[in-house]
Amino acid sequence: MAILTEGKPKRKLTQLNPYVLVILSFVLVIFVGSLLLCMPFSQKSGHWGNYMDALFSATSATCVTGLCTYAEGIGNQLTFFGQLVMLIMIQLGGLGFITVLTFFITLFKSKLQFRNRYMLSQMVGSTNFADVVKFVRKLILISFIAETIGTLLGLPVFFTVFPNEPLKAIWNSVFTSVSAFNNAGFDLFGAYSLVRDPANTIVYNMPAWAYYYMCVYIMLLIVVGGISFLVIIDVFGFKKPRQWRAFTKIVLTTTIVLLLVGWGVFTLTDTIFNNGAMSPFETLFQSVTLRTAGFATYNQDNISLIGKVFGCGLMFIGGSPLSTAGGVKTTTAFMIILAMFSYFRGRQVTAFKRKYSPNMIVKAMSLVFLGFAAIIVGFLLMSAFEGNRLNGVVNSDKPTALLYETFSAFGTVGVTVGITPYLSVGSKIVICLLMFMGRLGPMTFLNIFQSNMDKEINLHYEYIEEDFLIG
């Protein structure tokens, strides 16, 4: 007599939690990228590369951070193929692998099933799953237009720097544009980013006009890449300001305030109170780049302690939702500050003629708490791993340098005081995890384990409300 056994039905890929697919897509890109970067044809030395450095670089590129363990920079370490791999990872990391994959699938298949549309809307953060395919195509188009304009803007600079090497000039312009728009912070100039130091030969020998022109268009690309695709669609969608969604107004207001306040604070701490160590232009660039970009026109090790502490705050906030930036996002900071002022004034939480639910406030506070918790744990682990190492590597004391590094990693910023290439393997792994969490956001991981998040449960009873002492 045959015994029939019924096994568990196989779970289709499209039935997986959307957040699991997002995480798996980033892991896949990082893993493949790290293997390619290890190959001899990716290393200028022609030998196999160190896998830990390759893994770190792949994570940094995919999470659009900009931290680099190659002491001389990727331009001097990697071949053209290696640089191309980095560029592809930056592009996939900025847009999201799922977004790019969906774009190519829908080129040949215009209609998706309802379940697939809903899943995709969850992964790309779209509130309208009916038009999610059209939305994804808009994201790709916006990125292509912005990066193309950035490339064209950069050509005068790089044709000046490489007058007899047109292909090299074009490649540098393309790489810089993609890296800036995706807030990655990688460049091919060397280990000192945009710092005009004699050791940074390419940047140091640039004519003054070329240098400042390049910094200006890089700042513009950073801001555009970090303000959210939804904002770009609103602003450039031929809508009047009064027709913009509240989200757009919140993002633009918070972004402008943070940029101006950052410029003012760095001008006070590192220009006026520090004997003009940073020029007004450098303080402006510092305020822009700490919004998760990672380019630097000033040696971060020489910034004042107050400047570093304030910079950590900017890095923690980061850019805006549904953008190429990291951090807890501008809308989170706006919601917490708005809730505090509303509580002190005894009013409802309202702004731009809209009322906001307690659920949004709790979510914003939870995100900040989880972000700080991740940074503190990362900082303590790195302090344990480093021990007495890093002595004499930088001018900053070790705790400040490590804390700056952890905030930079979680905010996917990429600025550093110079300790990244000298970290131990344990610290590099911690930084990789922080970059990964910072790019995807703590809420992405929590949504995997908590299927009821953001859902209201209908109970047949209600508890008695009670207040108790707080503070």
Secondary structure, 3 states (H helix, E strand, C coil): CCCCCCCCCCCCHHHCCHHHHHHHHHHHHHHHHHHHHHCHHHECCCCCCCHHHHHHHHHHHHCCCCCCCCCCCHHHHECHHHHHHHHHHHHHHHHCHHHHHHHHHHHHCCCCCHHHHHHHHHHHCCCCHHHHHHHHHHHHHHHHHHHHHHHHHHHHHHHHHCCCCHHHHHHHHHHHHHHHHCCCCCCCCCCCCCCCCCCCHHHHCCCHHHHHHHHHHHHHHHHHHHCCHHHHHHHCCCCCHHHCCHHHHHHHHHHHHHHHHHHHHHHHHHHHCCCCCCCHHHHHHHHHHCCCCCCCCCCHHHCCHHHHHHHHHHHHHCCCCCCCCCCCCHHHHHHHHHHHHHHHHCCCCEECCEECCHHHHHHHHHHHHHHHHHHHHHHHHHHHHHCCCCCCCCCCCHHHHHHHHHHHHHCCCCCCCCCHHHCCHHHHHHHHHHHHHHHHCHHHHHHHHCCCCCCCCCCCCCCCCCCCCCC
